[in-house]
Amino acid sequence: MGRTSDAKARILRSAQELFYARSTENVGVQEICDHAGVKKGSFYHYFPSKQKLTLEVAEDYRRCSAKALSEEVFCSDIPPLQRIEGLFQYVYLFHKKVKAETGKVQGCLNVNLSTELSTQEASIREKICESFSGGIAPIEAALSEAVEKGDLREMDTQAKAEAIFVYLQGAVMMAKAQNDPEVIFRLAKEVKNFVEA
Amino acid sequence: MGRTSDAKARILRSAQELFYARSTENVGVQEICDHAGVKKGSFYHYFPSKQKLTLEVAEDYRRCSAKALSEEVFCSDIPPLQRIEGLFQYVYLFHKKVKAETGKVQGCLNVNLSTELSTQEASIREKICESFSGGIAPIEAALSEAVEKGDLREMDTQAKAEAIFVYLQGAVMMAKAQNDPEVIFRLAKEVKNFVEA
């Protein structure tokens, strides 16, 4: 049992790594199996299709990102506006690390999946919308707290949180295009002004 | 001669349409030929590889977008800050039209190509960086003009232009994920504040 559930986890990890490095369409089931060291029969035991696997990859990424951000960025003992600056810093350092390890800025996995598959797979598009909503929520909470404390003027915190999230994703997209994580560092400088605008 | 150069244009148009609707990897050379009504031999006469075709698709899109924007948005008789609002309005209406015609928000073609291929094809990544620089330049020019006229405080107009461009692309990415062009309309409301921040 330990062995079989380990196979499932290995398939998921391999798919995540390979999809992230290239694209879903560029990576076949056989390559995922080879990378994970499992047989094709085992793959189809856990995942009836590559589409179902992709959904689990997106969900796993959403869950891990949310956990890491809630532990390292959106902590209640950090002043709310500092959390938002911390988010950009966290994302910058993440991509700097990926570049150091792989030679490439690879973007945000769920943005990559959404951009590649949104027009083709409604289930994946919907899963990623859920992931994005989960990314916006703690930004909104931080803004609301800042307004409540009087650190920020009254504003539509939901609209502003979506705008900040979208700006961050645009910055990551540009860093991938330039293969340069410093793009995120540079663009993060505008965030404080943007939040307060 | 007219006939053969027409074949090249048809291949380019077909590839652009099919790549835009799905992804480059999801579309094969045979499908492009069928869609364009040309033989495979003719394809390879004009394009030694799919990668060369993709480069031309990206370049064609860059050229057409730049032309349309310079004629319809970045006009010297429009006050500079209005041009930037006009850019968001133009992009919103473009995606509203694409959705009405195809049922899908398909994103920005060059962002799609960059997100799918940046880690795999350096030549395409570089071509798209060029395209993005071309997208940032008229925003920077508008900001500089606004500063010169006293409509805007002194600022690093290059950094601000990049930030605005990245925000726009993030908004388009989110509109694709939600399959809803109204996302762009909604996020455009923050732009005036963002520019002046």
Contacts between the chains, C-beta under 8 A, distances in Angstrom:
chain1	res1	chain2	res2	distance
A	21	B	119	6.1
A	22	B	119	6.3
A	22	B	120	5.7
A	23	B	23	7.0
A	23	B	25	5.8
A	23	B	116	5.2
A	23	B	117	7.8
A	23	B	120	7.7
A	25	B	23	5.8
A	25	B	25	3.6
A	25	B	26	5.2
A	26	B	25	5.2
A	26	B	120	7.0
A	104	B	118	7.7
A	104	B	119	4.6
A	105	B	118	7.8
A	106	B	119	5.7
A	107	B	115	6.2
A	107	B	118	7.6
A	111	B	115	7.0
A	111	B	173	6.3
A	112	B	115	5.6
A	112	B	116	7.8
A	114	B	173	7.2
A	114	B	176	6.8
A	114	B	177	4.5
A	115	B	107	6.2
A	115	B	111	6.9
A	115	B	112	5.6
A	115	B	115	4.2
A	115	B	116	7.0
A	115	B	173	6.5
A	115	B	176	6.8
A	116	B	23	5.1
A	116	B	112	7.8
A	116	B	115	7.0
A	116	B	116	5.6
A	117	B	23	7.8
A	118	B	104	7.7
A	118	B	105	7.8
A	118	B	107	7.6
A	118	B	176	5.1
A	118	B	177	5.7
A	118	B	179	6.8
A	119	B	21	6.1
A	119	B	22	6.3
A	119	B	104	4.6
A	119	B	106	5.7
A	119	B	176	7.5
A	120	B	22	5.7
A	120	B	23	7.7
A	120	B	26	7.0
A	125	B	177	6.3
A	125	B	179	6.5
A	128	B	177	5.6
A	129	B	177	5.6
A	129	B	178	5.7
A	132	B	174	6.8
A	132	B	177	6.1
A	159	B	186	6.9
A	159	B	189	7.1
A	159	B	190	6.9
A	160	B	190	7.1
A	162	B	174	7.5
A	162	B	186	7.6
A	162	B	187	6.8
A	163	B	167	7.4
A	163	B	187	5.8
A	163	B	190	4.4
A	163	B	194	7.7
A	165	B	170	7.9
A	165	B	174	7.9
A	166	B	167	6.6
A	166	B	170	3.7
A	166	B	171	5.3
A	166	B	173	7.3
A	166	B	174	5.2
A	166	B	187	6.0
A	167	B	163	7.4
A	167	B	166	6.6
A	167	B	167	4.8
A	167	B	170	5.6
A	168	B	170	7.3
A	169	B	170	4.6
A	169	B	173	5.9
A	169	B	174	7.3
A	170	B	165	7.9
A	170	B	166	3.7
A	170	B	167	5.6
A	170	B	168	7.3
A	170	B	169	4.6
A	170	B	170	3.0
A	170	B	171	7.6
A	170	B	173	7.0
A	171	B	166	5.3
A	171	B	170	7.6
A	173	B	111	6.3
A	173	B	114	7.2
A	173	B	115	6.5
A	173	B	166	7.3
A	173	B	169	5.9
A	173	B	170	7.1
A	173	B	173	6.7
A	174	B	132	6.8
A	174	B	162	7.5
A	174	B	165	7.9
A	174	B	166	5.2
A	174	B	169	7.3
A	176	B	114	6.8
A	176	B	115	6.8
A	176	B	118	5.1
A	176	B	119	7.6
A	177	B	114	4.5
A	177	B	118	5.7
A	177	B	125	6.3
A	177	B	128	5.6
A	177	B	129	5.6
A	177	B	132	6.1
A	178	B	129	5.7
A	179	B	118	6.8
A	179	B	125	6.5
A	186	B	159	6.9
A	186	B	162	7.6
A	187	B	162	6.8
A	187	B	163	5.7
A	187	B	166	6.0
A	189	B	159	7.1
A	190	B	159	6.9
A	190	B	160	7.1
A	190	B	163	4.4
A	190	B	197	7.6
A	193	B	197	3.8
A	194	B	163	7.8
A	194	B	190	8.0
A	194	B	193	7.9
A	194	B	194	5.5
A	194	B	197	5.7
A	196	B	197	6.9
A	197	B	190	7.6
A	197	B	193	3.8
A	197	B	194	5.8
A	197	B	196	6.9
A	197	B	197	3.7
